[in-house]
Amino acid sequence: MIDVVPHSMNPEFVAHKLPELTVKIAVEYGELVVVSYGRSLERSHVDAVGPAISMAAKILSLSKEGKILAGQSVFENLGGHEFRMN
């Protein structure tokens, strides 16, 4: 997404006089609960909730365009190594 949106999708959007998209990503690791609001499986709203989802949302608010930020649980599960993308 970080590479495809600005280099493949946005040029097409600009060519068709549409606004460009921006991407920022936050990831966190942990348990979650999938909740369905309503009785109909076809028409009900489905959501994922839990501490990892909440933390990812908070991390996303700190992220900058074109960046991926990971939470502490992801960092620890990767062996505590810092990764940098060009």
N, CA, C and O atoms as CSV, one atom per row, in Angstrom:
chain,resi,resn,atom,element,x,y,z
A,1,MET,N,N,0.822,-1.188,0.000
A,1,MET,CA,C,0.000,0.000,0.000
A,1,MET,C,C,0.867,1.252,0.000
A,1,MET,O,O,0.577,2.219,-0.705
A,2,ILE,N,N,1.922,1.226,0.790
A,2,ILE,CA,C,2.806,2.384,0.878
A,2,ILE,C,C,3.422,2.699,-0.484
A,2,ILE,O,O,3.626,3.869,-0.808
A,3,ASP,N,N,3.716,1.694,-1.271
A,3,ASP,CA,C,4.340,1.889,-2.572
A,3,ASP,C,C,3.315,2.008,-3.705
A,3,ASP,O,O,3.473,2.840,-4.598
A,4,VAL,N,N,2.281,1.189,-3.671
A,4,VAL,CA,C,1.318,1.127,-4.770
A,4,VAL,C,C,0.477,2.396,-4.881
A,4,VAL,O,O,0.260,2.895,-5.985
A,5,VAL,N,N,0.007,2.918,-3.764
A,5,VAL,CA,C,-0.876,4.087,-3.826
A,5,VAL,C,C,-0.195,5.287,-4.485
A,5,VAL,O,O,-0.738,5.820,-5.453
A,6,PRO,N,N,0.973,5.739,-4.005
A,6,PRO,CA,C,1.552,6.934,-4.627
A,6,PRO,C,C,2.115,6.712,-6.034
A,6,PRO,O,O,2.115,7.634,-6.849
A,7,HIS,N,N,2.593,5.498,-6.324
A,7,HIS,CA,C,3.263,5.276,-7.602
A,7,HIS,C,C,2.371,4.680,-8.679
A,7,HIS,O,O,2.655,4.845,-9.865
A,8,SER,N,N,1.309,3.996,-8.301
A,8,SER,CA,C,0.443,3.367,-9.304
A,8,SER,C,C,-0.965,3.957,-9.335
A,8,SER,O,O,-1.503,4.241,-10.405
A,9,MET,N,N,-1.543,4.134,-8.179
A,9,MET,CA,C,-2.927,4.610,-8.137
A,9,MET,C,C,-3.040,6.122,-8.323
A,9,MET,O,O,-3.850,6.585,-9.126
A,10,ASN,N,N,-2.242,6.890,-7.594
A,10,ASN,CA,C,-2.366,8.348,-7.651
A,10,ASN,C,C,-2.146,8.938,-9.046
A,10,ASN,O,O,-2.865,9.866,-9.416
A,11,PRO,N,N,-1.188,8.447,-9.837
A,11,PRO,CA,C,-1.069,8.993,-11.188
A,11,PRO,C,C,-2.349,8.817,-12.015
A,11,PRO,O,O,-2.706,9.685,-12.812
A,12,GLU,N,N,-3.026,7.697,-11.818
A,12,GLU,CA,C,-4.298,7.478,-12.521
A,12,GLU,C,C,-5.383,8.417,-11.994
A,12,GLU,O,O,-6.180,8.952,-12.766
A,13,PHE,N,N,-5.407,8.610,-10.693
A,13,PHE,CA,C,-6.384,9.537,-10.112
A,13,PHE,C,C,-6.172,10.941,-10.661
A,13,PHE,O,O,-7.129,11.605,-11.061
A,14,VAL,N,N,-4.928,11.391,-10.683
A,14,VAL,CA,C,-4.608,12.728,-11.189
A,14,VAL,C,C,-5.010,12.840,-12.663
A,14,VAL,O,O,-5.577,13.850,-13.081
A,15,ALA,N,N,-4.714,11.803,-13.444
A,15,ALA,CA,C,-5.058,11.812,-14.865
A,15,ALA,C,C,-6.561,11.946,-15.090
A,15,ALA,O,O,-6.993,12.480,-16.112
A,16,HIS,N,N,-7.352,11.464,-14.145
A,16,HIS,CA,C,-8.810,11.549,-14.248
A,16,HIS,C,C,-9.389,12.674,-13.386
A,16,HIS,O,O,-10.587,12.712,-13.103
A,17,LYS,N,N,-8.496,13.596,-12.975
A,17,LYS,CA,C,-8.895,14.771,-12.184
A,17,LYS,C,C,-9.595,14.396,-10.876
A,17,LYS,O,O,-10.559,15.037,-10.460
A,18,LEU,N,N,-9.083,13.341,-10.244
A,18,LEU,CA,C,-9.578,12.897,-8.940
A,18,LEU,C,C,-8.532,13.229,-7.883
A,18,LEU,O,O,-7.347,13.329,-8.200
A,19,PRO,N,N,-8.950,13.402,-6.636
A,19,PRO,CA,C,-7.959,13.696,-5.584
A,19,PRO,C,C,-7.052,12.501,-5.306
A,19,PRO,O,O,-7.463,11.345,-5.409
A,20,GLU,N,N,-5.820,12.810,-4.953
A,20,GLU,CA,C,-4.853,11.767,-4.612
A,20,GLU,C,C,-5.155,11.183,-3.232
A,20,GLU,O,O,-5.746,11.846,-2.380
A,21,LEU,N,N,-4.741,9.942,-3.029
A,21,LEU,CA,C,-4.878,9.278,-1.739
A,21,LEU,C,C,-3.566,9.366,-0.976
A,21,LEU,O,O,-2.494,9.458,-1.574
A,22,THR,N,N,-3.656,9.337,0.331
A,22,THR,CA,C,-2.477,9.218,1.181
A,22,THR,C,C,-2.641,7.969,2.035
A,22,THR,O,O,-3.759,7.530,2.304
A,23,VAL,N,N,-1.521,7.407,2.457
A,23,VAL,CA,C,-1.547,6.169,3.241
A,23,VAL,C,C,-0.651,6.324,4.453
A,23,VAL,O,O,0.467,6.830,4.357
A,24,LYS,N,N,-1.155,5.884,5.591
A,24,LYS,CA,C,-0.338,5.699,6.782
A,24,LYS,C,C,-0.875,4.462,7.475
A,24,LYS,O,O,-2.082,4.225,7.493
A,25,ILE,N,N,0.031,3.670,8.048
A,25,ILE,CA,C,-0.335,2.354,8.578
A,25,ILE,C,C,0.177,2.202,10.002
A,25,ILE,O,O,1.296,2.603,10.322
A,26,ALA,N,N,-0.666,1.613,10.855
A,26,ALA,CA,C,-0.274,1.258,12.216
A,26,ALA,C,C,-0.653,-0.202,12.454
A,26,ALA,O,O,-1.741,-0.638,12.079
A,27,VAL,N,N,0.242,-0.945,13.073
A,27,VAL,CA,C,-0.032,-2.352,13.383
A,27,VAL,C,C,0.268,-2.624,14.853
A,27,VAL,O,O,1.194,-2.058,15.435
A,28,GLU,N,N,-0.526,-3.491,15.426
A,28,GLU,CA,C,-0.307,-3.956,16.791
A,28,GLU,C,C,-0.732,-5.405,16.842
A,28,GLU,O,O,-1.536,-5.851,16.023
A,29,TYR,N,N,-0.201,-6.136,17.790
A,29,TYR,CA,C,-0.465,-7.560,17.918
A,29,TYR,C,C,-1.206,-7.811,19.230
A,29,TYR,O,O,-0.858,-7.246,20.267
A,30,GLY,N,N,-2.229,-8.662,19.173
A,30,GLY,CA,C,-2.941,-9.024,20.387
A,30,GLY,C,C,-4.286,-9.647,20.078
A,30,GLY,O,O,-4.689,-9.772,18.921
A,31,GLU,N,N,-4.966,-10.033,21.138
A,31,GLU,CA,C,-6.276,-10.663,20.988
A,31,GLU,C,C,-7.327,-9.610,20.657
A,31,GLU,O,O,-7.216,-8.444,21.034
A,32,LEU,N,N,-8.351,-10.064,19.936
A,32,LEU,CA,C,-9.470,-9.193,19.634
A,32,LEU,C,C,-10.745,-10.013,19.640
A,32,LEU,O,O,-10.710,-11.244,19.641
A,33,VAL,N,N,-11.857,-9.324,19.645
A,33,VAL,CA,C,-13.166,-9.954,19.601
A,33,VAL,C,C,-13.885,-9.410,18.378
A,33,VAL,O,O,-13.901,-8.201,18.147
A,34,VAL,N,N,-14.478,-10.302,17.596
A,34,VAL,CA,C,-15.280,-9.880,16.452
A,34,VAL,C,C,-16.729,-9.831,16.908
A,34,VAL,O,O,-17.265,-10.810,17.427
A,35,VAL,N,N,-17.356,-8.672,16.708
A,35,VAL,CA,C,-18.717,-8.434,17.185
A,35,VAL,C,C,-19.621,-8.159,15.998
A,35,VAL,O,O,-19.265,-7.401,15.096
A,36,SER,N,N,-20.797,-8.783,16.003
A,36,SER,CA,C,-21.811,-8.526,14.981
A,36,SER,C,C,-22.968,-7.782,15.637
A,36,SER,O,O,-23.547,-8.256,16.615
A,37,TYR,N,N,-23.298,-6.624,15.097
A,37,TYR,CA,C,-24.401,-5.816,15.624
A,37,TYR,C,C,-25.644,-6.094,14.796
A,37,TYR,O,O,-25.792,-5.551,13.702
A,38,GLY,N,N,-26.522,-6.918,15.297
A,38,GLY,CA,C,-27.742,-7.277,14.587
A,38,GLY,C,C,-27.859,-8.778,14.443
A,38,GLY,O,O,-26.923,-9.519,14.741
A,39,ARG,N,N,-29.004,-9.213,13.988
A,39,ARG,CA,C,-29.260,-10.650,13.881
A,39,ARG,C,C,-28.994,-11.205,12.491
A,39,ARG,O,O,-28.702,-12.393,12.352
A,40,SER,N,N,-29.087,-10.381,11.471
A,40,SER,CA,C,-28.888,-10.833,10.101
A,40,SER,C,C,-27.399,-10.821,9.770
A,40,SER,O,O,-26.745,-9.782,9.864
A,41,LEU,N,N,-26.864,-11.981,9.380
A,41,LEU,CA,C,-25.450,-12.057,9.027
A,41,LEU,C,C,-25.150,-11.249,7.764
A,41,LEU,O,O,-24.042,-10.737,7.607
A,42,GLU,N,N,-26.125,-11.133,6.869
A,42,GLU,CA,C,-25.919,-10.409,5.620
A,42,GLU,C,C,-25.967,-8.898,5.798
A,42,GLU,O,O,-25.269,-8.173,5.089
A,43,ARG,N,N,-26.787,-8.407,6.740
A,43,ARG,CA,C,-26.987,-6.960,6.874
A,43,ARG,C,C,-26.391,-6.359,8.134
A,43,ARG,O,O,-26.392,-5.138,8.285
A,44,SER,N,N,-25.890,-7.166,9.030
A,44,SER,CA,C,-25.355,-6.663,10.294
A,44,SER,C,C,-23.987,-6.017,10.103
A,44,SER,O,O,-23.202,-6.416,9.242
A,45,HIS,N,N,-23.731,-5.027,10.917
A,45,HIS,CA,C,-22.405,-4.406,10.956
A,45,HIS,C,C,-21.500,-5.325,11.781
A,45,HIS,O,O,-21.877,-5.770,12.864
A,46,VAL,N,N,-20.318,-5.600,11.262
A,46,VAL,CA,C,-19.346,-6.443,11.961
A,46,VAL,C,C,-18.148,-5.569,12.310
A,46,VAL,O,O,-17.691,-4.770,11.493
A,47,ASP,N,N,-17.647,-5.728,13.523
A,47,ASP,CA,C,-16.534,-4.908,13.983
A,47,ASP,C,C,-15.553,-5.782,14.753
A,47,ASP,O,O,-15.926,-6.835,15.272
A,48,ALA,N,N,-14.307,-5.347,14.824
A,48,ALA,CA,C,-13.287,-6.001,15.641
A,48,ALA,C,C,-12.918,-5.032,16.754
A,48,ALA,O,O,-12.617,-3.867,16.496
A,49,VAL,N,N,-12.941,-5.518,18.000
A,49,VAL,CA,C,-12.638,-4.668,19.141
A,49,VAL,C,C,-11.641,-5.358,20.056
A,49,VAL,O,O,-11.532,-6.584,20.060
A,50,GLY,N,N,-10.926,-4.574,20.821
A,50,GLY,CA,C,-9.979,-5.112,21.783
A,50,GLY,C,C,-8.830,-4.154,21.990
A,50,GLY,O,O,-8.707,-3.164,21.269
A,51,PRO,N,N,-7.986,-4.437,22.969
A,51,PRO,CA,C,-6.863,-3.550,23.281
A,51,PRO,C,C,-5.912,-3.324,22.109
A,51,PRO,O,O,-5.423,-2.210,21.923
A,52,ALA,N,N,-5.643,-4.359,21.316
A,52,ALA,CA,C,-4.718,-4.199,20.187
A,52,ALA,C,C,-5.306,-3.255,19.136
A,52,ALA,O,O,-4.583,-2.456,18.542
A,53,ILE,N,N,-6.612,-3.348,18.910
A,53,ILE,CA,C,-7.278,-2.454,17.952
A,53,ILE,C,C,-7.209,-1.019,18.456
A,53,ILE,O,O,-6.899,-0.102,17.696
A,54,SER,N,N,-7.496,-0.829,19.725
A,54,SER,CA,C,-7.445,0.517,20.311
A,54,SER,C,C,-6.035,1.100,20.240
A,54,SER,O,O,-5.865,2.277,19.922
A,55,MET,N,N,-5.036,0.289,20.532
A,55,MET,CA,C,-3.652,0.761,20.488
A,55,MET,C,C,-3.251,1.102,19.056
A,55,MET,O,O,-2.589,2.115,18.829
A,56,ALA,N,N,-3.641,0.276,18.090
A,56,ALA,CA,C,-3.319,0.562,16.692
A,56,ALA,C,C,-3.943,1.888,16.259
A,56,ALA,O,O,-3.321,2.651,15.521
A,57,ALA,N,N,-5.157,2.165,16.709
A,57,ALA,CA,C,-5.807,3.439,16.372
A,57,ALA,C,C,-5.033,4.619,16.966
A,57,ALA,O,O,-4.881,5.655,16.319
A,58,LYS,N,N,-4.554,4.461,18.180
A,58,LYS,CA,C,-3.774,5.533,18.806
A,58,LYS,C,C,-2.434,5.719,18.094
A,58,LYS,O,O,-1.992,6.847,17.879
A,59,ILE,N,N,-1.795,4.614,17.732
A,59,ILE,CA,C,-0.528,4.682,17.015
A,59,ILE,C,C,-0.739,5.349,15.655
A,59,ILE,O,O,0.088,6.151,15.220
A,60,LEU,N,N,-1.838,5.021,14.989
A,60,LEU,CA,C,-2.126,5.604,13.679
A,60,LEU,C,C,-2.228,7.123,13.752
A,60,LEU,O,O,-1.818,7.823,12.826
A,61,SER,N,N,-2.774,7.631,14.851
A,61,SER,CA,C,-2.906,9.086,14.985
A,61,SER,C,C,-1.534,9.771,15.066
A,61,SER,O,O,-1.430,10.972,14.815
A,62,LEU,N,N,-0.485,9.019,15.412
A,62,LEU,CA,C,0.874,9.564,15.495
A,62,LEU,C,C,1.683,9.353,14.215
A,62,LEU,O,O,2.737,9.961,14.026
A,63,SER,N,N,1.179,8.491,13.348
A,63,SER,CA,C,1.906,8.152,12.129
A,63,SER,C,C,1.867,9.299,11.130
A,63,SER,O,O,0.956,10.127,11.129
A,64,LYS,N,N,2.887,9.318,10.282
A,64,LYS,CA,C,2.954,10.312,9.215
A,64,LYS,C,C,2.659,9.633,7.887
A,64,LYS,O,O,2.804,8.418,7.751
A,65,GLU,N,N,2.250,10.418,6.925
A,65,GLU,CA,C,1.928,9.912,5.595
A,65,GLU,C,C,3.101,9.113,5.019
A,65,GLU,O,O,4.252,9.545,5.077
A,66,GLY,N,N,2.788,7.948,4.466
A,66,GLY,CA,C,3.807,7.108,3.855
A,66,GLY,C,C,4.629,6.296,4.826
A,66,GLY,O,O,5.657,5.738,4.442
A,67,LYS,N,N,4.204,6.212,6.087
A,67,LYS,CA,C,4.966,5.489,7.119
A,67,LYS,C,C,4.143,4.353,7.701
A,67,LYS,O,O,2.913,4.373,7.671
A,68,ILE,N,N,4.851,3.360,8.232
A,68,ILE,CA,C,4.248,2.249,8.957
A,68,ILE,C,C,4.820,2.279,10.364
A,68,ILE,O,O,6.037,2.235,10.544
A,69,LEU,N,N,3.949,2.353,11.360
A,69,LEU,CA,C,4.387,2.300,12.759
A,69,LEU,C,C,3.863,1.017,13.387
A,69,LEU,O,O,2.737,0.599,13.117
A,70,ALA,N,N,4.678,0.401,14.216
A,70,ALA,CA,C,4.296,-0.836,14.899
A,70,ALA,C,C,4.309,-0.606,16.399
A,70,ALA,O,O,5.123,0.156,16.920
A,71,GLY,N,N,3.394,-1.276,17.083
A,71,GLY,CA,C,3.302,-1.174,18.531
A,71,GLY,C,C,4.324,-2.052,19.233
A,71,GLY,O,O,5.055,-2.812,18.598
A,72,GLN,N,N,4.363,-1.934,20.547
A,72,GLN,CA,C,5.322,-2.666,21.376
A,72,GLN,C,C,5.198,-4.175,21.201
A,72,GLN,O,O,6.211,-4.870,21.130
A,73,SER,N,N,3.974,-4.693,21.131
A,73,SER,CA,C,3.784,-6.143,20.985
A,73,SER,C,C,4.360,-6.656,19.674
A,73,SER,O,O,4.948,-7.737,19.640
A,74,VAL,N,N,4.202,-5.907,18.607
A,74,VAL,CA,C,4.784,-6.291,17.319
A,74,VAL,C,C,6.304,-6.251,17.426
A,74,VAL,O,O,6.987,-7.178,16.990
A,75,PHE,N,N,6.822,-5.194,17.998
A,75,PHE,CA,C,8.267,-5.035,18.180
A,75,PHE,C,C,8.852,-6.217,18.951
A,75,PHE,O,O,9.870,-6.781,18.548
A,76,GLU,N,N,8.215,-6.588,20.050
A,76,GLU,CA,C,8.699,-7.704,20.864
A,76,GLU,C,C,8.601,-9.027,20.121
A,76,GLU,O,O,9.497,-9.862,20.242
A,77,ASN,N,N,7.528,-9.241,19.350
A,77,ASN,CA,C,7.362,-10.486,18.599
A,77,ASN,C,C,8.318,-10.587,17.428
A,77,ASN,O,O,8.541,-11.682,16.911
A,78,LEU,N,N,8.883,-9.483,17.001
A,78,LEU,CA,C,9.903,-9.503,15.951
A,78,LEU,C,C,11.301,-9.631,16.535
A,78,LEU,O,O,12.290,-9.497,15.815
A,79,GLY,N,N,11.388,-9.885,17.818
A,79,GLY,CA,C,12.668,-10.087,18.468
A,79,GLY,C,C,13.349,-8.786,18.894
A,79,GLY,O,O,14.545,-8.774,19.188
A,80,GLY,N,N,12.591,-7.699,18.926
A,80,GLY,CA,C,13.136,-6.440,19.385
A,80,GLY,C,C,14.044,-5.762,18.367
A,80,GLY,O,O,14.857,-4.913,18.733
A,81,HIS,N,N,13.915,-6.125,17.096
A,81,HIS,CA,C,14.751,-5.528,16.060
A,81,HIS,C,C,14.015,-4.382,15.383
A,81,HIS,O,O,12.824,-4.479,15.087
A,82,GLU,N,N,14.720,-3.328,15.151
A,82,GLU,CA,C,14.134,-2.181,14.452
A,82,GLU,C,C,14.313,-2.381,12.947
A,82,GLU,O,O,15.400,-2.712,12.474
A,83,PHE,N,N,13.232,-2.173,12.215
A,83,PHE,CA,C,13.267,-2.293,10.764
A,83,PHE,C,C,13.028,-0.918,10.156
A,83,PHE,O,O,12.182,-0.161,10.631
A,84,ARG,N,N,13.763,-0.605,9.121
A,84,ARG,CA,C,13.568,0.660,8.408
A,84,ARG,C,C,13.354,0.359,6.939
A,84,ARG,O,O,14.039,-0.469,6.338
A,85,MET,N,N,12.374,1.063,6.381
A,85,MET,CA,C,12.109,0.934,4.945
A,85,MET,C,C,12.605,2.202,4.265
A,85,MET,O,O,12.566,3.283,4.852
A,86,ASN,N,N,13.064,2.072,3.045
A,86,ASN,CA,C,13.508,3.254,2.301
A,86,ASN,C,C,12.334,4.054,1.830
A,86,ASN,O,O,12.511,5.088,1.185
